[in-house]
Amino acid sequence: MTGRILISLIALTAMGCNVTQFFPPDEYLYQGATVEVIAPDSVDASELSTELEAAANQRVNQKIPLIGYRGIWRYYKFEEKKAENPEKYADDLTEEKGEEPIFFDETVVEGLTNLMQNRAANNGYFNNGVTYSLDTAHEDREVQVMYDVVVGGPYTLDTVSHYWRDTAVARVLTESNEETVLMEGDRYDLDALKAERQRWRQSLLDNGYFYASDNDYLFLADTVTGDHSVALLAKLKDDLPPEHLKPQRIVAVNVYPNVDPTDTVQRRGLPSFEVGGITVFCDDCPLRPEILDEGFATESGFLYNPELHRKTLRRLASYNTFRYISLDYQSEPNSDSTLILNAYMEPLPRRRIEGELGLTYNNAQYIGPNIRLAYTNRNLLRGAELLRLEGDFSYAVFLGNSDQIRVPRSGIYGLTATLDVPRLWLPKRRKLIPRVMTSGTRISLGAKVERLDLTLSKFSQEIEELDLADLETVVEEDADASETVSLLQLRASYGYTWQRRIKKSHLLNPFAVRFQNPVVSNSEVLDIARNLGLAPGQDNSGAGASRFDRMLVYSPNYTLTYDSRLDGEDVGNFFWRQYISMNWNNVFPVVDDVDAERITSVYPQLESDLRYYHNFSTSSQLALRLHGGVAFPISDRAIVPYFDLYTIGGPNSLRGFVPRQLGPGRTAPVNNNLLTFGGYGNLLLESSVEWRQKLTPLIEVAAFVDAGNVWTYKTEAEPLDTDFRSTSFVNELAMNYGFGFRFDLTFLLFRLDLAKPFQIPYEETVADFRIPRRFVGDPVEDGWRLVIGFGYPF
């Protein structure tokens, strides 16, 4: 294999070197330039050197180490094919055409000389000289240019004065002087002057000057006075159009919610509706006019304001009703201080049906189909109400040894209805609208049934220990008898979303309630299920509430999301999602004793997701994540329904472990574990570090390390072996490392990760045979595991 690789490299190298045979006579490839800046010892010109070298090497021939000019070689080969068969290759878009060679040109080099002189002057080095020499490799037909740039000390800003001939403009710009980027004593820098002009323009835009431009200003520099100093005078140009010097007031807002903006004929004769500060023109309006009015932060009579412009776009986009939205400002005829705002929108299809069909497999050796169907109505009552009905169906059968099949089949059937309304259903909401960028009301109703089939003969030991006479009789009559236990879950929530700043969003659910109820044909079946669901460390007395009890949970909650990536590309970005809820869980044990006491558990639940992204360049990024959550009791203990418990593992968690293969604590995964306590906890801690490197616009590679686990925390009156302990939790962390590939397909990111565990918390538990070997599921897997995912893991 090594020999083949070596031969291939030699062949590719020969192709790269042989490219010179195609060159015209006396032509040499331009191999870029080196720049040496010669400055006084007291001057740090490293920044100037970097800028000049980058400018001199914008267009060079790409040479691959050990291979040479492969792109140029392919270019000439394609030209040969094209010459032999011009009709075939003239319009061929699939053939790789290579890279056209860039030959050395004396005039281009002289032009770069002038460019370097200008760049040096733009950085304050007014006294400079540029010379160059050529390094010619005749055998390789290459030329490299070596520039010497001699500079003196940079000029600094002595004074910065302003002359604004218009008093209104002068007032706006003078008030913003505290934010200036031109400070006396700083090095003269053309980029700083450009930034100052952009700042002035933004200040005027914020005060209604719609036509304000960066090009409205002149800088006059006097370099005579002082020693290497510059006196700057900033002024408005003399020939500015009058509208540039006047704030623009919007006199009309015309809204066309269902019209092609290029079709002027279609707009004529449309019915109009005046509501608030806008006029809506449409025949078959996708939204009621009053709903459109709530979306417009800009109204007739307002001064132009870019912040209100952005707020309007975000509100209309949050309606999820339009394919595109265009806000077009036009001058009112015969006026230099008024604008007309025309808003054009194209509606999306109102209804949509989508679905997914997949195959699921988990660590408990269950496999089966999974079907998801969803119906979406984007505009239920012509008020941008988004209704989504989503149904899930999954069915799984056990693939393990038939002698151990205790739960041969399971199924999950769920239906969820969510209604998102892009406005607050509150009294006097009109007063609240100006204070927020977007807002909404969310109503959700859902139901789920989880069904487990039990082979009773496999529970003979439990039936005998618990003295379940009815089931014992059933097994004696039919050795293949089975029973079903189902868990019904109902949930409902009502809440509000709002956003005042682009980086922050809020979700408050003042009403959120969940109800679960076990359904069995024989109450003794529930005793089996409850007994198997006991937490490690409990006895079999049944005193502890299990996942198979009737529960009613009231849990108002609030979620804050902060994401600095939403306001632009920064070197470092921070993401924080904080969830907090207060839970009142009323547990009604399902037993034959009608006088069984109701149990109440009160517990807050906190969950934090912290992420930091550091961009070293446009192609490389370091991503860090710390994710934790806990439900801790205010009452005697935390009885947390299993739909609120945490699990860990999988493509967006610890990638070296499958979901529910870990925890709580050192608990080992158990075969046929659909009824067991393993895999769940009310305390979660996980973290990840990932390095991402783009190779091409399509392909990205990554290296990562994940760590974490779940634990119990005060779930019982007595301590459990699986409880979180600050002195030992580090040794109970599962850890894995790995690498992966990401493929950016534009419409989605396809991810392949390979992960390998290097710390398995339950490894010693299995090795010491603390649990019977026959109950252990898959062997402790410390090999590489392939994970398929969509999107980034975090």
Backbone hydrogen bonds, N-H to C=O, Kabsch-Sander energy under -0.5 kcal/mol:
donor,donor_aa,acceptor,acceptor_aa,energy
5,I,1,M,-2.1
6,L,2,T,-2.3
7,I,3,G,-2.5
8,S,4,R,-2.4
9,L,5,I,-2.3
10,I,6,L,-2.2
11,A,7,I,-2.2
12,L,8,S,-2.6
13,T,9,L,-2.5
14,A,10,I,-2.2
15,M,11,A,-1.9
16,G,12,L,-2.1
16,G,67,I,-0.6
17,C,13,T,-2.5
18,N,14,A,-2.0
19,V,16,G,-1.0
20,T,17,C,-1.0
21,Q,18,N,-1.5
22,F,19,V,-1.6
23,F,20,T,-1.3
27,E,24,P,-1.5
29,L,141,R,-3.0
30,Y,102,I,-2.7
31,Q,29,L,-0.7
31,Q,143,V,-3.2
34,T,145,V,-2.2
36,E,147,Y,-2.3
37,V,35,V,-0.5
38,I,36,E,-0.6
38,I,149,V,-3.5
39,A,37,V,-0.7
43,V,40,P,-1.9
44,D,42,S,-0.5
45,A,43,V,-0.9
49,S,45,A,-2.3
50,T,46,S,-2.2
51,E,47,E,-1.9
52,L,48,L,-2.5
53,E,49,S,-2.2
54,A,50,T,-1.8
55,A,51,E,-1.9
56,A,52,L,-2.0
57,N,53,E,-0.9
58,Q,55,A,-0.8
61,N,30,Y,-1.4
63,K,61,N,-0.6
64,I,62,Q,-0.5
64,I,68,G,-2.6
67,I,64,I,-1.3
68,G,64,I,-3.5
70,R,68,G,-1.6
73,W,69,Y,-2.2
74,R,70,R,-2.3
75,Y,71,G,-1.6
76,Y,72,I,-2.1
77,K,73,W,-2.0
78,F,74,R,-2.4
79,E,75,Y,-2.0
80,E,76,Y,-2.0
81,K,77,K,-2.0
82,K,78,F,-2.6
83,A,79,E,-2.2
84,E,80,E,-1.9
85,N,81,K,-2.2
88,K,85,N,-0.5
89,Y,85,N,-1.6
90,A,86,P,-1.2
92,D,89,Y,-0.5
93,L,91,D,-0.6
97,K,95,E,-0.5
99,E,71,G,-2.0
103,F,101,P,-0.6
104,F,28,Y,-3.5
109,V,105,D,-1.9
110,E,106,E,-2.1
111,G,107,T,-2.1
112,L,108,V,-2.1
113,T,109,V,-1.5
114,N,110,E,-1.7
115,L,111,G,-2.1
116,M,112,L,-2.5
117,Q,113,T,-1.9
118,N,114,N,-2.2
119,R,115,L,-2.7
120,A,116,M,-2.5
121,A,117,Q,-2.2
122,N,118,N,-2.7
123,N,119,R,-1.0
123,N,120,A,-0.6
124,G,121,A,-1.9
125,Y,120,A,-2.5
126,F,124,G,-1.4
128,N,126,F,-1.0
129,G,150,V,-2.1
131,T,148,D,-2.3
133,S,146,M,-2.0
135,D,144,Q,-3.1
136,T,134,L,-0.6
137,A,135,D,-0.5
137,A,142,E,-2.9
138,H,136,T,-0.8
141,R,137,A,-0.9
142,E,137,A,-1.9
143,V,29,L,-2.7
144,Q,135,D,-2.3
145,V,32,G,-2.2
146,M,133,S,-2.9
147,Y,34,T,-3.0
147,Y,145,V,-0.5
148,D,131,T,-3.0
149,V,36,E,-2.8
149,V,147,Y,-0.5
150,V,129,G,-3.0
150,V,148,D,-0.6
151,V,38,I,-2.5
151,V,149,V,-0.6
152,G,127,N,-1.4
155,Y,124,G,-2.7
156,T,228,H,-2.0
157,L,186,D,-2.8
158,D,230,V,-3.5
159,T,230,V,-1.0
161,S,232,L,-2.9
163,Y,234,A,-2.6
165,R,163,Y,-0.6
167,T,165,R,-0.5
170,A,166,D,-2.5
171,R,167,T,-2.2
172,V,168,A,-1.7
173,L,169,V,-2.6
174,T,170,A,-2.5
175,E,171,R,-1.7
176,S,172,V,-0.8
177,N,174,T,-1.4
179,E,176,S,-1.7
180,T,177,N,-1.7
183,M,181,V,-0.8
185,G,157,L,-2.8
186,D,183,M,-2.1
188,Y,155,Y,-2.9
190,L,122,N,-3.0
193,L,189,D,-1.5
194,K,190,L,-2.2
195,A,191,D,-2.3
196,E,192,A,-2.0
197,R,193,L,-2.1
198,Q,194,K,-2.1
199,R,195,A,-2.0
200,W,196,E,-2.3
201,R,197,R,-2.3
202,Q,198,Q,-2.3
203,S,199,R,-2.2
204,L,200,W,-2.2
205,L,201,R,-2.7
206,D,202,Q,-2.4
207,N,203,S,-0.6
207,N,204,L,-1.0
208,G,205,L,-1.9
209,Y,204,L,-2.6
210,F,208,G,-1.7
212,A,209,Y,-1.5
216,D,213,S,-1.4
217,Y,214,D,-0.8
218,L,235,K,-2.7
220,L,218,L,-0.5
220,L,233,L,-3.0
221,A,219,F,-0.5
222,D,231,A,-2.3
223,T,221,A,-0.6
228,H,226,G,-0.7
230,V,156,T,-2.5
231,A,222,D,-2.3
232,L,159,T,-3.0
232,L,230,V,-0.6
233,L,220,L,-2.3
234,A,161,S,-2.9
235,K,218,L,-2.1
236,L,163,Y,-0.9
237,K,216,D,-2.2
240,L,237,K,-0.7
244,H,241,P,-1.5
245,L,242,P,-1.4
246,K,243,E,-1.1
248,Q,208,G,-3.4
249,R,247,P,-0.5
249,R,337,S,-2.5
250,I,302,F,-3.1
251,V,249,R,-0.6
251,V,339,L,-2.7
252,A,339,L,-0.8
254,N,252,A,-0.5
254,N,341,L,-3.1
255,V,253,V,-0.5
255,V,279,T,-3.2
256,Y,254,N,-0.5
256,Y,343,A,-3.4
259,V,256,Y,-0.8
259,V,345,M,-0.9
263,D,260,D,-1.7
264,T,262,T,-1.1
267,R,263,D,-0.7
268,R,265,V,-1.3
270,L,267,R,-1.1
273,F,280,V,-2.2
275,V,273,F,-0.6
275,V,278,I,-2.1
278,I,275,V,-2.0
279,T,253,V,-2.8
280,V,273,F,-3.0
281,F,255,V,-3.3
282,C,271,P,-1.8
282,C,280,V,-0.6
285,C,283,D,-0.5
288,R,382,R,-2.5
291,I,288,R,-1.1
292,L,288,R,-1.7
293,D,289,P,-2.3
294,E,290,E,-1.3
295,G,291,I,-0.9
295,G,292,L,-0.7
296,F,292,L,-0.8
296,F,293,D,-0.9
297,A,295,G,-0.7
300,S,277,G,-1.8
301,G,250,I,-3.8
302,F,299,E,-2.0
304,Y,248,Q,-2.7
309,H,305,N,-2.0
310,R,306,P,-2.3
311,K,307,E,-2.3
312,T,308,L,-2.2
313,L,309,H,-2.0
314,R,310,R,-2.2
315,R,311,K,-2.4
316,L,312,T,-2.6
317,A,313,L,-2.4
318,S,314,R,-2.0
319,Y,315,R,-0.6
319,Y,316,L,-0.9
320,N,317,A,-1.6
323,R,346,E,-4.2
324,Y,346,E,-0.8
326,S,344,Y,-2.7
328,D,326,S,-0.6
328,D,342,N,-3.0
329,Y,327,L,-0.5
330,Q,340,I,-2.5
332,E,338,T,-1.7
335,S,332,E,-1.3
339,L,249,R,-2.6
340,I,330,Q,-3.0
341,L,252,A,-2.8
342,N,328,D,-3.2
342,N,340,I,-0.6
343,A,254,N,-3.2
343,A,341,L,-0.5
344,Y,326,S,-2.8
344,Y,342,N,-0.5
345,M,256,Y,-2.0
346,E,324,Y,-1.7
348,L,321,T,-3.2
352,R,376,T,-2.2
354,E,374,A,-2.4
356,E,372,R,-2.7
358,G,370,N,-2.9
360,T,368,G,-2.7
362,N,366,Y,-1.6
365,Q,362,N,-1.8
367,I,397,V,-2.2
368,G,360,T,-1.7
370,N,358,G,-2.6
371,I,393,F,-3.4
372,R,356,E,-2.5
373,L,391,G,-2.2
374,A,354,E,-2.8
375,Y,389,L,-2.9
376,T,352,R,-3.1
377,N,387,L,-2.7
378,R,350,R,-3.0
380,L,377,N,-0.5
380,L,385,E,-2.1
382,R,379,N,-1.0
386,L,420,D,-3.1
387,L,377,N,-2.8
387,L,385,E,-0.8
388,R,418,T,-2.5
389,L,375,Y,-2.8
390,E,388,R,-0.5
390,E,416,T,-2.9
391,G,373,L,-3.2
392,D,414,G,-2.4
393,F,371,I,-2.7
394,S,412,I,-2.3
395,Y,369,P,-2.1
396,A,410,S,-2.8
397,V,367,I,-2.6
398,F,408,P,-2.0
399,L,365,Q,-2.8
404,Q,401,N,-2.0
405,I,402,S,-1.1
406,R,404,Q,-1.2
409,R,453,D,-0.6
410,S,396,A,-2.2
411,G,451,R,-2.3
412,I,394,S,-2.3
413,Y,449,V,-2.5
414,G,392,D,-2.8
415,L,447,A,-2.7
416,T,390,E,-2.7
417,A,445,L,-3.4
418,T,388,R,-2.4
419,L,443,I,-3.1
420,D,386,L,-2.6
420,D,418,T,-0.5
421,V,419,L,-0.6
421,V,441,T,-3.1
423,R,421,V,-2.1
425,W,423,R,-0.5
426,L,424,L,-1.8
429,R,426,L,-1.0
431,K,428,K,-1.3
432,L,428,K,-0.6
432,L,429,R,-0.8
433,I,429,R,-1.6
435,R,432,L,-1.3
436,V,432,L,-0.6
436,V,433,I,-1.4
437,M,499,Q,-3.3
438,T,499,Q,-1.6
440,G,497,T,-2.6
441,T,421,V,-3.0
442,R,495,G,-2.7
443,I,419,L,-2.5
444,S,493,S,-2.3
445,L,417,A,-2.8
446,G,491,R,-2.4
447,A,415,L,-2.6
448,K,489,Q,-2.4
449,V,413,Y,-2.7
450,E,487,L,-2.2
451,R,411,G,-3.1
451,R,449,V,-0.5
452,L,485,V,-2.5
453,D,409,R,-2.3
454,L,483,E,-3.4
455,T,406,R,-2.4
456,L,454,L,-0.9
456,L,481,A,-1.4
457,S,481,A,-0.6
458,K,455,T,-1.6
459,F,456,L,-2.2
460,S,457,S,-0.9
463,I,459,F,-2.6
464,E,460,S,-2.2
465,E,461,Q,-2.6
466,L,462,E,-2.5
467,D,464,E,-0.8
468,L,463,I,-2.4
469,A,467,D,-1.2
472,E,468,L,-2.0
473,T,469,A,-2.0
474,V,470,D,-1.9
475,V,471,L,-2.4
476,E,472,E,-1.9
477,E,473,T,-1.8
478,D,474,V,-2.0
481,A,478,D,-1.7
483,E,454,L,-1.9
485,V,452,L,-2.3
486,S,519,V,-2.5
487,L,450,E,-2.6
488,L,486,S,-0.5
488,L,517,N,-2.7
489,Q,448,K,-3.0
490,L,515,F,-3.3
491,R,446,G,-2.4
492,A,513,V,-2.4
493,S,444,S,-2.3
494,Y,511,F,-2.7
495,G,442,R,-2.3
496,Y,508,L,-3.0
497,T,440,G,-2.6
498,W,506,H,-1.6
499,Q,438,T,-2.4
501,R,504,K,-0.5
504,K,501,R,-0.9
505,S,561,T,-2.2
506,H,498,W,-2.4
507,L,559,T,-2.0
508,L,496,Y,-2.9
509,N,557,N,-2.9
511,F,494,Y,-1.6
513,V,492,A,-2.8
514,R,553,V,-2.5
515,F,490,L,-3.2
516,Q,551,M,-2.6
517,N,488,L,-2.5
519,V,486,S,-3.2
521,S,484,T,-0.6
525,V,522,N,-1.7
526,L,522,N,-0.7
527,D,523,S,-1.0
528,I,524,E,-1.4
529,A,525,V,-2.1
530,R,526,L,-2.9
531,N,527,D,-2.2
532,L,528,I,-2.2
533,G,529,A,-1.1
534,L,531,N,-1.1
538,Q,535,A,-2.2
549,D,546,S,-1.0
550,R,588,F,-1.3
551,M,516,Q,-1.9
552,L,586,N,-2.2
553,V,514,R,-3.2
554,Y,584,W,-2.1
555,S,512,A,-3.2
555,S,553,V,-0.5
557,N,509,N,-1.8
558,Y,580,I,-2.5
559,T,507,L,-2.8
560,L,578,Q,-2.5
561,T,505,S,-2.5
562,Y,576,W,-3.0
563,D,503,K,-2.3
564,S,574,F,-2.5
566,L,563,D,-1.3
567,D,564,S,-1.0
568,G,565,R,-1.1
570,D,568,G,-0.8
573,N,613,Y,-2.8
575,F,611,R,-2.8
576,W,562,Y,-2.9
577,R,609,D,-2.1
578,Q,560,L,-2.8
579,Y,577,R,-0.5
579,Y,607,E,-2.9
580,I,558,Y,-2.2
581,S,605,Q,-2.0
582,M,556,P,-2.0
583,N,603,Y,-1.7
584,W,554,Y,-2.4
585,N,583,N,-0.6
585,N,601,S,-3.1
586,N,552,L,-2.7
586,N,584,W,-0.6
587,V,585,N,-0.7
587,V,599,I,-3.6
588,F,550,R,-3.4
588,F,586,N,-0.5
591,V,589,P,-1.2
594,V,592,D,-0.7
596,A,593,D,-1.6
599,I,587,V,-2.6
601,S,585,N,-2.8
603,Y,583,N,-2.0
603,Y,601,S,-0.5
605,Q,581,S,-2.4
606,L,630,V,-2.6
607,E,579,Y,-2.3
608,S,628,G,-3.0
609,D,577,R,-2.2
610,L,626,L,-2.9
611,R,575,F,-2.7
612,Y,624,L,-2.1
613,Y,573,N,-2.9
614,H,622,L,-2.9
615,N,571,V,-3.7
615,N,613,Y,-0.6
616,F,614,H,-0.8
616,F,620,S,-1.2
617,S,620,S,-1.5
621,Q,692,R,-2.6
622,L,614,H,-2.6
623,A,621,Q,-0.5
623,A,690,E,-3.2
624,L,612,Y,-2.7
625,R,688,S,-2.4
626,L,610,L,-2.7
627,H,686,E,-3.1
628,G,608,S,-2.5
629,G,684,L,-1.9
630,V,606,L,-2.6
631,A,682,N,-2.2
632,F,604,P,-1.5
632,F,630,V,-0.5
634,I,602,V,-3.4
635,S,602,V,-1.6
638,A,714,K,-2.6
639,I,637,R,-0.9
640,V,638,A,-0.9
644,D,641,P,-2.3
645,L,641,P,-0.6
645,L,642,Y,-0.6
646,Y,681,G,-3.3
650,G,654,L,-1.6
650,G,657,F,-2.1
653,S,650,G,-1.7
655,R,653,S,-0.9
657,F,654,L,-1.5
660,R,648,I,-1.5
661,Q,658,V,-1.7
663,G,665,G,-0.6
665,G,710,V,-2.9
667,T,664,P,-1.8
671,N,775,F,-3.5
672,N,364,A,-0.6
673,N,670,V,-0.8
675,L,672,N,-0.6
676,T,673,N,-0.9
679,G,663,G,-2.6
680,Y,677,F,-1.3
681,G,646,Y,-1.3
682,N,711,W,-0.9
683,L,711,W,-1.6
684,L,629,G,-3.2
685,L,709,N,-2.0
686,E,627,H,-2.7
687,S,707,A,-2.8
688,S,625,R,-2.0
689,V,705,V,-2.3
690,E,623,A,-2.7
691,W,703,A,-3.0
692,R,621,Q,-3.2
693,Q,701,V,-2.9
694,K,619,S,-3.5
695,L,699,I,-2.2
696,T,699,I,-1.8
700,E,742,R,-2.2
701,V,693,Q,-2.8
702,A,740,G,-2.0
703,A,691,W,-1.9
704,F,738,G,-2.6
705,V,689,V,-2.1
706,D,736,N,-2.6
707,A,687,S,-2.4
708,G,734,A,-2.0
709,N,685,L,-2.1
711,W,683,L,-2.4
712,T,722,T,-2.0
723,D,720,L,-1.4
724,F,712,T,-2.0
728,S,725,R,-1.4
729,F,725,R,-1.6
731,N,728,S,-0.6
732,E,728,S,-0.7
732,E,729,F,-0.8
733,L,730,V,-1.2
734,A,708,G,-2.4
735,M,759,Q,-2.3
736,N,706,D,-2.3
737,Y,756,K,-2.1
738,G,704,F,-2.0
739,F,754,L,-1.8
740,G,702,A,-2.4
741,F,752,L,-3.1
742,R,700,E,-3.1
743,F,750,F,-2.9
744,D,698,L,-2.8
744,D,742,R,-0.6
745,L,743,F,-1.0
745,L,748,L,-2.3
747,F,745,L,-2.7
750,F,743,F,-2.4
750,F,748,L,-0.6
751,R,789,G,-2.9
752,L,741,F,-2.9
753,D,787,V,-2.7
754,L,739,F,-3.2
755,A,753,D,-0.5
755,A,785,R,-2.4
756,K,737,Y,-3.2
758,F,735,M,-2.4
759,Q,735,M,-1.5
763,E,760,I,-1.7
766,V,762,Y,-1.9
767,A,763,E,-2.2
768,D,764,E,-2.2
769,F,766,V,-1.5
770,R,765,T,-1.8
775,F,772,P,-1.5
776,V,772,P,-0.6
776,V,773,R,-1.1
777,G,669,P,-1.4
778,D,363,N,-0.5
782,D,780,V,-0.7
785,R,755,A,-2.6
787,V,753,D,-3.2
789,G,751,R,-2.4
791,G,749,L,-3.2
